[in-house]
Amino acid sequence: MNTPSTNLPARRATAAHPVGALRGLVLVAAATALSGCTLIPGVSGSFMRDESRVELPVTQGGEQVPATVSITPITAELIIQHFKASQASGDSRFRTGNAGGQTATRGDNTAPDPGLTHQDYRLGPGDIINVIVWDHPEITIPAGSYRSAEQSGTLVADDGTIFFPYAGVVKVAGLTPREVRELLAKRLAKVIENVQLDVRIVSFRSKRVYLVGEVAKPGLLAIDDIRMTLVEAVNRAGGITEHADHGNVLLTRNGETYRVDLQALYEEGDTSQNVLLQPGDIVNVLDRSRNKVFVLGEVQRPGSMVMNKRRTTLAEALADAGFVNQVTSDPAWVYVMRSDNGTSELFHLNARTPDALLLAESFPLLPRDVVYVDVAPVARWNRVVSNILPTSQMLNFTSDVRYPLFGGRQ
């Protein structure tokens, strides 16, 4: 009869054993989290000390392949190297990559050169010319107070011809006003002695360019006898708006698209960007909504910010984000991640001391760059503890509960 009472302590020890086992598991989980960082919540760059953790697209041998990317420290030597490269290319901003060719690409420092030269205006269907034959008003339609020059002029028909008295039907499409004058003078010489005439264009309607995007007055622009360069077209359209991307203007011609950098023209005097437009060209002034940099990680205000004329340094981006979080950040590991022209680059800045911010001020960012400030080790530890503590408290509470139905045993 006393046997159950003598075995009672052993039973209690057996009942309490699972609780101790669970506590042991919690300790093992905490140790695993601290050693492997696999259970730590949030994003951490602790594995990115020498190279990228994951494979990124890179260009090798002219082809894109996935590979890990080495991390380049942002040092004074790197800043000097980039400065010399930008001086050699004539660009005051830091750029990388090669020319995109037919599409607009970020970091393209090669101006589009469609091989254009200035030419005299050549007539086409829809143009209106005015032919004046001196001393023969009977074949010259005068422009009076009730008739404009366009109304009294001669329209070039759809087939590129005009009709003029004593000259008949004349093919003028593709000819300059000087060539038309010589042709008409030759034909009129058969009926008029010592003929003298002049040919003037009174309405330019056959050749047009199209301006769209961030300009004050988008629409059609007629090409006249004044050179229609890109700057001329933009000025005729009322100029670009405040939301325009000065460095990313697309010129589409004959199915190919070129990137024109107006900012290089306005600020650096690169006249090669002021291309001469041709009939049918489409000029698209893009907005700057894609000119963003992303500041993430342990900063006061993480998010994206639009660059002003593509001029933002690493120091400016950090300042606009409220700088690093003084409680949770590790300023020794500030990353700049860049993917451009099919390749990826990673940079690292050790900003633990304030003077390192001078390097950040000398490091320009490119659109779509990602800036990441890593979390401090103590903050990672606090995150683990904050997740384990509720479980530990629950286990401690259940281990102290007595159950009356079982004689107060735990």
BELLINSUL-V406197 format. One record per residue. N is the residue number from 1. BURIAL is 1 if it has 16 or more other ideal C-beta (glycine too) atoms within 10 Angstrom, else 0. D_LAST is the distance of its C-alpha to the last C-alpha in Angstrom with 2 decimals. Layout:
# BELLINSUL-V406197
{{N/BURIAL/D_LAST} {N/BURIAL/D_LAST}}
This chain:
# BELLINSUL-V406197
{{1/0/23.18} {2/0/21.38} {3/0/20.25} {4/0/16.79} {5/0/16.09} {6/0/17.42} {7/0/15.21} {8/0/11.87} {9/0/11.51} {10/0/12.54} {11/0/9.96} {12/0/7.13} {13/0/9.55} {14/0/10.12} {15/0/6.77} {16/0/7.01} {17/0/10.66} {18/0/11.11} {19/0/10.17} {20/0/12.71} {21/0/15.02} {22/1/15.09} {23/0/15.92} {24/0/18.56} {25/0/19.96} {26/0/20.36} {27/0/22.25} {28/0/24.35} {29/0/25.18} {30/1/26.29} {31/0/28.41} {32/0/29.93} {33/1/30.78} {34/0/32.51} {35/0/34.37} {36/0/35.56} {37/0/35.43} {38/0/34.68} {39/0/31.62} {40/1/33.28} {41/0/34.23} {42/0/37.86} {43/0/41.15} {44/1/41.91} {45/1/45.10} {46/0/43.62} {47/0/44.82} {48/1/48.32} {49/0/49.82} {50/0/52.72} {51/0/52.95} {52/1/51.52} {53/0/48.16} {54/0/49.52} {55/0/52.95} {56/1/55.44} {57/0/58.89} {58/1/61.62} {59/0/65.31} {60/0/66.49} {61/0/69.96} {62/0/70.59} {63/0/67.57} {64/0/64.11} {65/0/61.35} {66/0/57.63} {67/1/56.89} {68/0/54.85} {69/1/56.72} {70/0/57.09} {71/1/56.34} {72/0/59.41} {73/0/58.98} {74/1/60.88} {75/0/63.15} {76/0/66.60} {77/0/68.10} {78/0/66.66} {79/1/67.97} {80/0/71.41} {81/0/71.43} {82/1/70.66} {83/0/73.28} {84/0/75.96} {85/0/75.13} {86/1/75.42} {87/0/78.70} {88/0/80.11} {89/0/79.29} {90/0/80.68} {91/1/77.41} {92/0/75.96} {93/1/72.48} {94/1/70.19} {95/1/70.30} {96/0/69.25} {97/1/70.09} {98/0/73.28} {99/0/75.38} {100/1/73.94} {101/0/77.34} {102/0/77.10} {103/0/73.96} {104/1/72.80} {105/1/70.50} {106/1/68.72} {107/1/70.25} {108/1/73.61} {109/1/76.35} {110/1/79.15} {111/1/81.29} {112/1/82.32} {113/0/85.99} {114/0/87.41} {115/0/90.85} {116/0/92.46} {117/0/95.89} {118/0/97.73} {119/0/100.19} {120/0/102.68} {121/1/101.59} {122/1/102.50} {123/1/103.18} {124/1/101.17} {125/0/101.11} {126/1/100.61} {127/1/102.22} {128/1/105.19} {129/1/108.18} {130/1/111.33} {131/1/114.59} {132/1/117.43} {133/1/120.97} {134/0/123.26} {135/0/126.62} {136/1/125.56} {137/0/123.75} {138/0/124.55} {139/1/121.84} {140/1/119.40} {141/1/117.29} {142/0/117.13} {143/1/114.06} {144/0/115.20} {145/0/113.57} {146/0/112.32} {147/0/111.21} {148/0/108.55} {149/0/108.77} {150/0/106.27} {151/0/108.28} {152/1/111.49} {153/1/110.05} {154/1/109.94} {155/0/106.70} {156/1/105.73} {157/0/105.13} {158/0/102.24} {159/0/104.39} {160/1/105.03} {161/0/108.67} {162/1/110.79} {163/0/114.20} {164/1/116.83} {165/0/120.47} {166/0/122.93} {167/1/120.07} {168/0/118.46} {169/0/114.90} {170/1/113.47} {171/0/110.26} {172/1/108.53} {173/1/104.85} {174/0/103.77} {175/1/106.75} {176/1/106.80} {177/1/109.03} {178/0/111.54} {179/0/111.76} {180/1/112.21} {181/1/115.00} {182/0/116.80} {183/1/116.47} {184/1/117.80} {185/1/120.62} {186/0/121.72} {187/0/121.88} {188/1/123.54} {189/0/126.13} {190/0/127.88} {191/0/128.73} {192/1/128.48} {193/0/130.46} {194/0/128.67} {195/1/125.43} {196/0/122.95} {197/1/119.51} {198/0/116.03} {199/1/112.64} {200/0/109.68} {201/1/106.16} {202/1/105.43} {203/1/102.05} {204/1/99.45} {205/1/97.46} {206/1/97.12} {207/1/94.64} {208/1/91.26} {209/1/87.96} {210/1/84.67} {211/1/82.37} {212/0/78.85} {213/1/75.65} {214/1/75.34} {215/1/78.98} {216/0/80.44} {217/0/82.69} {218/1/81.61} {219/0/84.14} {220/0/87.35} {221/1/89.70} {222/1/93.24} {223/1/94.56} {224/0/97.99} {225/0/100.50} {226/0/98.28} {227/0/95.83} {228/1/92.46} {229/1/89.99} {230/1/86.28} {231/0/86.57} {232/1/89.52} {233/1/87.54} {234/1/84.53} {235/0/86.86} {236/1/88.66} {237/1/85.33} {238/0/84.71} {239/0/82.53} {240/1/78.86} {241/0/76.12} {242/0/73.54} {243/0/70.90} {244/1/72.94} {245/1/71.99} {246/1/75.09} {247/1/74.29} {248/1/73.61} {249/1/76.60} {250/1/77.11} {251/1/80.65} {252/0/81.00} {253/1/84.30} {254/0/85.35} {255/0/81.81} {256/0/80.61} {257/1/78.51} {258/1/79.01} {259/1/77.01} {260/1/79.08} {261/1/77.88} {262/1/79.60} {263/1/77.69} {264/1/79.34} {265/1/82.67} {266/0/82.24} {267/0/80.67} {268/0/81.91} {269/0/85.28} {270/1/84.54} {271/0/87.44} {272/0/86.59} {273/1/83.90} {274/1/86.62} {275/1/87.59} {276/1/90.50} {277/1/89.39} {278/1/90.94} {279/0/91.44} {280/0/88.34} {281/1/85.92} {282/0/82.58} {283/1/81.10} {284/1/77.48} {285/1/76.18} {286/1/72.41} {287/0/70.01} {288/1/67.68} {289/0/64.44} {290/0/63.58} {291/1/64.42} {292/0/60.86} {293/1/58.68} {294/1/54.91} {295/1/52.95} {296/1/49.26} {297/1/46.29} {298/1/45.48} {299/1/48.35} {300/0/48.51} {301/0/50.01} {302/1/49.58} {303/0/51.86} {304/0/55.40} {305/1/58.72} {306/0/62.28} {307/1/64.71} {308/0/67.96} {309/0/70.79} {310/1/68.51} {311/0/68.35} {312/1/64.87} {313/1/63.74} {314/1/60.26} {315/1/60.37} {316/1/61.39} {317/1/58.58} {318/1/55.97} {319/0/57.60} {320/0/57.71} {321/1/53.97} {322/0/53.32} {323/1/53.03} {324/1/49.84} {325/1/46.56} {326/0/46.48} {327/0/42.66} {328/1/41.62} {329/1/44.80} {330/1/46.17} {331/1/49.96} {332/0/50.69} {333/1/50.07} {334/1/52.13} {335/1/53.16} {336/1/56.11} {337/1/55.91} {338/1/59.15} {339/1/60.21} {340/1/63.95} {341/0/66.62} {342/0/64.31} {343/1/62.87} {344/1/59.94} {345/1/59.83} {346/1/57.05} {347/1/57.70} {348/1/55.59} {349/1/56.25} {350/0/54.72} {351/1/54.85} {352/0/52.87} {353/0/56.07} {354/0/58.15} {355/0/61.36} {356/1/59.91} {357/1/60.31} {358/0/64.05} {359/1/63.42} {360/1/61.42} {361/0/64.40} {362/1/66.70} {363/1/64.59} {364/1/65.60} {365/1/63.26} {366/1/64.35} {367/1/63.43} {368/1/60.07} {369/1/58.79} {370/1/55.06} {371/1/53.99} {372/1/50.40} {373/1/48.82} {374/1/45.85} {375/1/42.54} {376/1/41.77} {377/0/39.19} {378/0/37.23} {379/1/37.10} {380/1/35.75} {381/0/32.99} {382/0/32.17} {383/1/31.96} {384/1/29.45} {385/0/27.26} {386/0/27.60} {387/0/26.27} {388/1/23.37} {389/0/22.22} {390/0/20.87} {391/0/18.75} {392/0/17.48} {393/0/16.71} {394/0/14.83} {395/1/12.62} {396/0/12.14} {397/0/11.36} {398/0/8.71} {399/0/6.95} {400/0/7.22} {401/0/6.32} {402/0/5.00} {403/0/6.19} {404/0/9.24} {405/0/10.45} {406/0/8.15} {407/0/8.94} {408/0/6.56} {409/0/3.79} {410/0/0.00}}
